[in-house]
């Protein structure tokens, strides 16, 4: 995606220094556009943990590059198997909900087991991490192609009037290396001249919608309106939402979806108002080993301080201010689970299917045991 006149991914190897992986610092957006250097496994862990990088596909790619950086730490005295296993466990532990992280880390580690000798490890890890990035980009591109059909259908029904899309959190190119999952069909619709308008949930407590989705859509020229998280239901009641499209951090093989907290409430409102509700789900975000989202998907509980404070820009610097009494008890569940029965369908890289095990299995038969 273009930032100014330069094309960016949200993660990439530094061309001038093979010991550096660069990322866009999502904590600084939209106020400042800055990149950050990752030089170690610890750097990657902290970048994922503090949400310098965020979004299921991106943290998977970051974890993959973390294993590459781990190979650069190997010395003649290193127990290589133990070192890589420790690095993998450490990276996977930093955020538990998105399945992309463990999938990507294990993908690279498995690739390294095929190496003939230690001298091949770094080049093999770098190549594997690059393959993951290309896979996720292509997944998003294909999701865009399939999701576009839904927007086109609504546009025809409305005789060219703007298609009103509601989304939650940020499932754009920042979260997905390029294109995005939710944003990819929106960008393609814009490219085709289809009138679209996006209702953007602010997405408390870290405001990924307000900070990141608005920045992305504005840069691409997509009309949008920022709303408070609890406004979506009212808009649906007033027939001001044509379709809801959200991302996915982990889906079960039966169609339950874990996504940013607040997604479940949007699904309930959409269901009650007979509005189609889709989750844009690359196959890398489907956990084909589990069947019940509520009992089997680990939901990350983050620092309550994120709830007690809000971060903004005063024109000179980024500041964090407290919005409640000091030491007020707070809870910060980062995700919720939307049961399959409230989801109209999945938009995947292979097409659109119902959020049901039979249909998911038909689309991804090679992934089922």
DRENSE-717819 format. One record per residue (C-alpha): residue number from 1; x, y, z. Coordinates in pm, 1 decimal. Layout:
% DRENSE-717819
   num          u          v          w
   NUM          X          Y          Z
...
//
This chain:
% DRENSE-717819
   num          u          v          w
     1        0.0        0.0        0.0
     2      111.7      356.0      -66.4
     3      216.6      586.2      214.5
     4      275.1      915.6       43.7
     5      447.7      817.3     -278.8
     6      619.2      504.9     -142.0
     7      486.7      150.4     -132.6
     8      503.8      -23.9      205.4
     9      430.8     -356.5      365.3
    10      382.9     -359.9      740.6
    11      692.6     -583.3      787.7
    12     1001.4     -641.5      573.8
    13     1371.4     -735.2      596.3
    14     1608.9     -439.2      586.1
    15     1784.1     -449.9      249.6
    16     2100.2     -289.7      386.2
    17     2137.4     -493.5      705.9
    18     2048.7     -866.2      714.2
    19     2034.7     -856.2     1094.9
    20     1736.6     -615.9     1094.1
    21     1365.8     -668.3     1036.2
    22     1168.2     -346.4      993.2
    23      807.1     -284.6     1091.2
    24      570.1        8.4     1084.2
    25      517.6      126.0     1442.0
    26      140.3      102.6     1482.0
    27      154.9      266.3     1824.2
    28      254.0      596.4     1664.1
    29      -15.5      605.1     1395.0
    30     -199.2      812.2     1283.7
    31       -1.6     1092.3     1443.1
    32      344.3      991.0     1324.1
    33      456.3      745.1     1057.4
    34      765.4      571.6     1191.7
    35      938.7      241.1     1134.9
    36     1109.9       36.0     1401.3
    37     1406.0     -200.4     1387.7
    38     1377.4     -553.0     1528.5
    39     1718.4     -709.4     1591.7
    40     1649.8     -994.9     1832.2
    41     1393.0    -1244.8     1950.8
    42     1328.0    -1016.6     2247.9
    43     1264.1     -723.7     2013.9
    44     1004.3     -926.4     1824.7
    45      839.6    -1050.7     2145.2
    46      806.7     -697.9     2283.6
    47      685.0     -552.8     1952.4
    48      406.1     -810.0     1940.2
    49      328.6     -779.9     2308.9
    50      305.5     -398.3     2315.5
    51      120.1     -398.2     1982.0
    52      379.3     -212.2     1783.0
    53      278.2     -487.7     1542.4
    54      -72.0     -631.6     1567.4
    55     -324.6     -820.0     1357.4
    56     -327.3    -1198.2     1327.1
    57     -146.3    -1236.8      991.2
    58      114.2     -974.7     1082.6
    59      203.1    -1116.2     1423.4
    60      240.7    -1454.8     1256.1
    61      485.8    -1305.5     1008.3
    62      666.1    -1123.8     1290.4
    63      698.6    -1450.7     1481.9
    64      840.6    -1616.2     1171.1
    65     1102.2    -1343.7     1136.9
    66     1168.4    -1385.1     1509.4
    67     1285.1    -1740.6     1441.9
    68     1509.5    -1603.6     1166.2
    69     1662.9    -1359.6     1415.7
    70     1704.1    -1650.4     1658.3
    71     1922.3    -1828.0     1402.2
    72     2150.6    -1522.9     1392.8
    73     2211.1    -1565.8     1766.7
    74     2356.5    -1916.1     1724.7
    75     2723.8    -1961.4     1815.7
    76     2948.3    -2270.3     1795.1
    77     2857.1    -2342.2     2158.3
    78     2479.9    -2321.9     2106.7
    79     2258.5    -2626.4     2148.5
    80     2067.6    -2546.6     1829.4
    81     1758.5    -2761.1     1885.2
    82     1711.6    -2631.5     2236.9
    83     1777.8    -2272.3     2132.0
    84     1520.4    -2277.2     1852.3
    85     1263.7    -2462.2     2065.1
    86     1302.1    -2205.1     2342.8
    87     1269.7    -1917.5     2097.0
    88      957.8    -2072.7     1944.9
    89      788.1    -2125.6     2282.8
    90      879.7    -1773.7     2391.8
    91      741.7    -1608.8     2079.3
    92      420.9    -1812.6     2076.5
    93      354.6    -1721.9     2440.9
    94      344.5    -1346.0     2388.3
    95      -13.9    -1335.4     2252.5
    96     -225.7    -1649.0     2284.4
    97     -544.4    -1587.0     2085.3
    98     -439.6    -1548.4     1721.8
    99     -355.0    -1891.1     1581.9
   100     -140.7    -1738.0     1304.6
   101      141.8    -1682.2     1551.6
   102      189.8    -2045.4     1651.0
   103      125.4    -2162.5     1294.6
   104      389.9    -1934.7     1144.1
   105      652.3    -1999.8     1411.6
   106      606.7    -2376.2     1379.5
   107      615.4    -2349.9      998.8
   108      962.9    -2196.4     1011.7
   109     1090.8    -2433.5     1280.4
   110      969.6    -2733.2     1079.9
   111     1146.2    -2596.8      771.9
   112     1470.5    -2565.6      968.0
   113     1455.4    -2932.1     1065.1
   114     1508.6    -3009.6      697.1
   115     1840.0    -2822.5      680.9
   116     2152.5    -3027.2      620.1
   117     2369.0    -2818.4      851.7
   118     2381.2    -2510.0     1077.4
   119     2518.7    -2291.7      797.8
   120     2186.0    -2322.0      613.3
   121     1961.6    -2220.4      902.7
   122     1951.9    -1842.6      859.1
   123     1893.3    -1843.7      486.2
   124     1625.7    -2113.2      522.2
   125     1449.5    -1921.7      801.7
   126     1455.0    -1595.9      607.9
   127     1314.4    -1767.6      301.3
   128     1039.7    -1938.5      504.0
   129      937.5    -1611.8      670.8
   130      924.5    -1445.5      330.7
   131      702.4    -1726.5      201.0
   132      461.8    -1666.2      488.6
   133      442.1    -1296.8      401.0
   134      371.1    -1373.9       36.8
   135      109.9    -1632.9      134.8
   136      -73.1    -1390.5      362.8
   137      -65.0    -1117.3       98.0
   138     -209.3    -1352.0     -162.5
   139     -472.7    -1474.0       85.0
   140     -582.9    -1114.9      137.4
   141     -584.0    -1040.4     -234.5
   142     -807.6    -1340.5     -299.3
   143    -1034.8    -1249.1       -6.6
   144    -1072.7     -911.6     -174.8
   145    -1175.3    -1070.4     -504.5
   146    -1436.8    -1291.3     -339.0
   147    -1562.2    -1027.0      -96.8
   148    -1603.2     -777.4     -379.4
   149    -1887.7     -992.2     -515.0
   150    -2090.0     -926.6     -198.3
   151    -2042.1     -551.3     -230.0
   152    -2126.0     -557.8     -600.8
   153    -2449.3     -745.4     -531.9
   154    -2560.6     -491.1     -271.6
   155    -2462.2     -203.3     -501.2
   156    -2680.2     -342.3     -780.9
   157    -2970.7     -385.6     -541.1
   158    -2930.6      -24.5     -425.8
   159    -2901.4       96.4     -787.0
   160    -2556.1      241.4     -732.4
   161    -2621.1      420.1     -404.0
   162    -2335.1      385.8     -153.8
   163    -2294.3       46.8       10.3
   164    -2270.0      104.2      385.4
   165    -2021.7     -135.6      545.3
   166    -1965.5     -157.7      918.6
   167    -1640.0     -295.5     1055.7
   168    -1473.6     -332.4     1393.7
   169    -1107.6     -297.9     1494.4
   170     -848.3     -288.7     1213.5
   171     -826.0     -573.3      965.0
   172     -647.4     -364.8      704.7
   173     -309.4     -385.6      538.4
   174     -136.3     -275.6      857.4
   175     -263.9     -590.8     1026.8
   176     -207.8     -821.5      731.8
   177      123.9     -718.8      567.3
   178      -63.8     -587.1      260.7
   179     -421.0     -547.2      125.0
   180     -592.4     -645.9      450.6
   181     -874.4     -895.0      494.8
   182    -1174.7     -667.5      556.4
   183    -1029.4     -377.3      359.7
   184     -924.4     -573.1       51.1
   185    -1277.1     -602.7      -95.8
   186    -1343.2     -240.2        0.0
   187    -1032.2     -122.3     -183.8
   188    -1125.8     -328.8     -489.7
   189    -1477.3     -183.8     -483.7
   190    -1330.8      165.1     -470.6
   191    -1099.4       80.9     -760.6
   192    -1398.9      -32.4     -967.7
   193    -1586.9      289.8     -903.3
   194    -1846.2      131.2     -673.9
   195    -1977.8      380.2     -419.5
   196    -1893.9      258.7      -69.0
   197    -1902.8      410.6      277.5
   198    -1755.1      252.6      589.9
   199    -1880.2      291.8      944.8
   200    -1564.4      258.3     1155.2
   201    -1598.7      148.6     1518.1
   202    -1350.1      332.1     1738.6
   203    -1264.3       -3.0     1904.0
   204    -1184.2       73.3     2263.8
   205     -965.1       48.2     2460.1
   206     -675.2       93.2     2215.2
   207     -883.3      252.3     1938.1
   208     -745.9       53.1     1647.0
   209    -1046.5      155.7     1441.1
   210    -1018.4      524.1     1523.0
   211     -642.3      536.0     1480.2
   212     -563.0      281.5     1210.6
   213     -868.5      196.2     1000.3
   214     -954.3      563.2      949.3
   215     -591.8      636.5      854.2
   216     -590.7      354.8      599.4
   217     -928.0      436.0      445.0
   218     -849.8      805.8      427.5
   219     -521.0      739.0      251.5
   220     -701.5      524.6       -6.7
   221     -980.8      774.6      -59.4
   222    -1257.2      555.5       84.4
   223    -1541.3      754.9      244.8
   224    -1586.6      664.6      611.5
   225    -1745.2      783.6      933.9
   226    -1595.1      714.2     1275.6
   227    -1847.7      603.7     1537.9
   228    -1842.6      501.7     1901.9
   229    -1839.7      127.9     1956.8
   230    -2200.0      117.4     2075.2
   231    -2354.0      311.4     1786.8
   232    -2361.0       22.1     1540.4
   233    -2682.8     -130.0     1672.5
   234    -2872.6      195.5     1630.0
   235    -2741.8      236.4     1275.1
   236    -2863.5     -114.5     1193.6
   237    -3206.8      -38.2     1336.1
   238    -3224.2      265.2     1109.0
   239    -3126.0       58.0      799.9
   240    -2800.8      252.9      768.3
   241    -2583.6      -60.7      750.8
   242    -2597.9     -292.4      449.6
   243    -2334.5     -544.0      557.4
   244    -2099.0     -606.5      849.0
   245    -1750.9     -739.5      770.7
   246    -1505.2     -811.5     1051.5
   247    -1169.0     -980.7     1075.8
   248    -1068.4    -1296.3     1258.8
   249     -792.1    -1388.9     1501.2
   250     -889.8    -1753.3     1534.5
   251    -1182.2    -1952.3     1395.4
   252    -1282.1    -2305.8     1482.0
   253    -1344.9    -2575.8     1224.6
   254    -1714.8    -2540.8     1312.7
   255    -1734.6    -2167.6     1238.6
   256    -1698.8    -1989.9     1574.5
   257    -1482.7    -1677.8     1552.0
   258    -1257.5    -1498.7     1798.9
   259    -1209.7    -1133.6     1710.2
   260    -1157.2     -803.8     1887.5
   261    -1388.5     -762.5     2188.3
   262    -1715.6     -609.3     2073.8
   263    -1749.3     -826.3     1763.2
   264    -2004.6    -1055.4     1929.6
   265    -2231.0     -761.4     2011.3
   266    -2220.5     -645.5     1648.0
   267    -2311.7     -997.1     1536.2
   268    -2612.1    -1002.3     1770.8
   269    -2733.1     -665.8     1643.1
   270    -2685.7     -772.7     1280.8
   271    -2872.2    -1098.3     1345.3
   272    -3162.5     -916.4     1507.7
   273    -3186.6     -670.0     1217.4
   274    -3138.7     -933.7      943.4
   275    -2817.3     -772.7      818.5
   276    -2551.7    -1002.1      666.3
   277    -2253.5    -1049.8      896.6
   278    -1933.0    -1186.7      743.8
   279    -1591.6    -1266.8      885.5
   280    -1296.1    -1229.2      649.8
   281    -1093.4    -1538.1      736.7
   282     -770.1    -1652.6      572.8
   283     -715.7    -2024.9      623.5
   284     -411.0    -1943.0      836.8
   285     -653.9    -1805.7     1097.1
   286     -860.7    -2124.8     1117.3
   287     -767.1    -2366.3     1392.6
   288     -871.4    -2695.2     1233.9
   289     -808.2    -2882.5     1560.1
   290    -1083.3    -2724.7     1769.1
   291    -1462.5    -2726.5     1752.1
   292    -1589.6    -2500.5     2032.2
   293    -1473.3    -2140.7     2040.4
   294    -1597.2    -2050.0     2385.8
   295    -1423.0    -2336.1     2563.4
   296    -1119.1    -2392.6     2340.3
   297     -999.6    -2052.9     2217.0
   298     -775.7    -1880.1     2474.0
   299     -889.9    -1519.3     2518.7
   300     -607.7    -1283.6     2604.9
   301     -652.1    -1065.6     2911.7
   302     -436.5     -755.9     2873.0
   303     -318.4     -492.0     3118.5
   304     -621.2     -319.4     3280.8
   305     -431.5        8.6     3251.6
   306     -526.3       13.1     2882.0
   307     -890.3       50.1     2995.1
   308     -817.4      314.1     3259.1
   309     -640.4      542.3     3014.2
   310     -682.9      681.7     2665.5
   311     -402.2      785.7     2433.7
   312     -422.2     1087.7     2205.6
   313     -230.6     1369.9     2042.4
   314     -222.9     1725.5     2178.2
   315      -72.7     1875.2     1863.0
   316      283.4     1826.5     1981.7
   317      314.7     1485.2     2140.3
   318      132.3     1159.6     2203.0
   319       -7.6     1153.5     2556.4
   320     -184.8      900.7     2774.9
   321     -441.8     1032.9     3023.4
   322     -646.1      857.5     3290.8
   323    -1026.0      854.9     3238.3
   324    -1141.7      706.0     3569.6
   325    -1066.4      733.1     3941.8
   326     -713.4      631.6     4028.7
   327     -679.3      255.8     4090.8
   328    -1035.1      186.6     3971.2
   329    -1072.1     -189.2     3916.4
   330    -1076.9     -266.8     3545.2
   331    -1087.9     -571.7     3319.8
   332     -942.2     -593.8     2971.7
   333    -1043.8     -897.1     2767.7
   334     -894.1     -832.5     2427.3
   335    -1124.7    -1064.2     2230.0
   336    -1467.5    -1221.1     2236.6
   337    -1618.9    -1526.5     2069.1
   338    -1894.9    -1502.9     1809.8
   339    -2080.6    -1834.9     1771.0
   340    -2118.2    -1964.6     1416.9
   341    -2498.2    -1936.5     1427.1
   342    -2471.3    -1556.6     1418.1
   343    -2228.3    -1549.3     1123.5
   344    -2367.8    -1538.0      770.1
   345    -2045.9    -1669.5      622.1
   346    -1669.1    -1671.0      591.7
   347    -1488.9    -1482.5      315.7
   348    -1174.5    -1688.3      253.3
   349     -902.3    -1701.2       -9.0
   350    -1083.0    -1995.9     -167.2
   351    -1426.3    -1836.2     -175.9
   352    -1726.1    -1769.1       45.5
   353    -1878.9    -2040.2      260.4
   354    -2123.1    -2075.6      546.7
   355    -1975.8    -2072.5      896.4
   356    -2046.2    -2441.3      942.4
   357    -1818.2    -2742.3      971.8
   358    -1962.9    -2916.7      666.7
   359    -1903.0    -2615.0      443.0
   360    -1561.2    -2531.7      587.7
   361    -1455.8    -2893.4      538.3
   362    -1573.3    -2887.4      178.4
   363    -1364.7    -2575.7      112.2
   364    -1056.7    -2689.7      304.7
   365    -1076.1    -3068.9      281.6
   366     -697.0    -3100.4      290.6
   367     -689.3    -2941.3      638.1
   368     -928.1    -3187.6      805.5
   369     -800.1    -3507.4      964.5
//
